[in-house]
């Protein structure tokens, strides 16, 4: 599963171009006071986690839903092969009579 952070796009669609503008909106509309560095990080980087209160404040300030801020790709991720599965795909040794020998 892959999650893409789309805050910058959601903000741009609402003509919010800078972290300073977003910080002001968060304070005015949602009552959330964040440092300039925190807003800049949200604006420019994909967060590894986000507080629910911050998510709600972003949605309130931008008049959007979480769906506008995240894109979730639920395509199943390929699982690494197990040790047993690897043996099944490895070529087997053949003895002098042409018979397959078990792996070592």
C-alpha positions in Angstrom: 0.0 0.0 0.0 1.3 3.5 -0.9 0.0 6.8 0.5 0.7 10.0 -1.3 0.5 13.3 0.6 -1.3 15.9 -1.5 -1.4 19.0 0.9 0.4 21.2 -1.6 -2.0 20.4 -4.4 -5.1 20.8 -2.1 -3.7 24.2 -1.0 -2.9 25.3 -4.5 -6.4 24.5 -5.7 -7.6 27.0 -3.0 -5.0 29.5 -4.0 -2.8 29.0 -0.9 0.7 29.1 -2.3 3.0 29.5 0.8 3.4 28.1 4.2 2.8 31.5 5.7 -0.6 31.7 4.1 -1.4 28.2 5.3 -0.2 29.0 8.8 -2.5 32.0 8.9 -5.5 30.0 7.7 -4.8 27.3 10.3 -4.8 29.9 13.1 -7.9 31.9 11.8 -10.2 29.1 10.7 -9.1 26.2 12.9 -7.5 27.8 15.9 -4.3 25.8 15.4 -1.0 27.6 16.1 1.8 25.8 14.4 5.4 27.0 14.1 6.6 28.1 10.7 8.9 25.1 10.6 6.1 22.7 11.3 3.9 24.2 8.6 6.8 24.2 6.1 7.5 20.5 6.8 3.8 19.6 6.2 3.8 21.7 3.1 7.0 20.3 1.5 7.5 16.8 2.9 5.3 13.7 3.1 4.8 13.1 6.8 5.3 9.6 8.3 2.5 10.4 10.7 0.1 13.2 11.5 -2.0 14.0 14.5 -5.7 13.6 14.1 -6.2 17.1 15.5 -3.8 18.5 12.8 -5.6 16.6 10.1 -8.9 18.0 11.2 -7.4 21.6 11.4 -6.0 21.2 7.8 -9.4 20.1 6.6 -11.2 22.9 8.4 -8.7 25.6 7.2 -8.8 24.4 3.6 -12.5 23.4 3.6 -11.7 19.9 2.4 -11.8 16.3 3.4 -9.0 13.9 4.2 -9.5 12.4 0.8 -8.3 15.7 -0.7 -5.1 15.4 1.3 -4.2 11.7 0.8 -4.1 9.4 -2.2 -4.1 5.8 -1.1 -3.0 3.1 -3.4 -4.3 -0.2 -2.1 -2.6 -2.4 -4.7 -1.3 -5.5 -2.9 2.4 -5.4 -2.4 4.4 -8.5 -3.7 5.5 -10.6 -0.8 9.1 -11.8 -0.6 9.6 -15.4 -1.4 9.8 -17.8 1.6 12.8 -20.1 2.0 10.7 -23.1 0.9 9.5 -21.3 -2.2 13.0 -20.4 -3.2 14.0 -24.1 -3.1 11.2 -25.0 -5.4 12.4 -22.5 -8.0 16.1 -23.3 -7.8 17.5 -25.8 -10.3 18.1 -29.2 -8.8 21.3 -31.1 -9.1 21.2 -34.3 -11.3 23.2 -37.4 -10.5 25.0 -39.6 -12.9 21.9 -41.6 -13.7 20.0 -38.3 -14.7 17.9 -38.4 -11.5 17.1 -35.2 -9.6 18.9 -34.9 -6.3 17.4 -33.1 -3.3 18.8 -29.7 -2.4 21.6 -29.5 0.2 
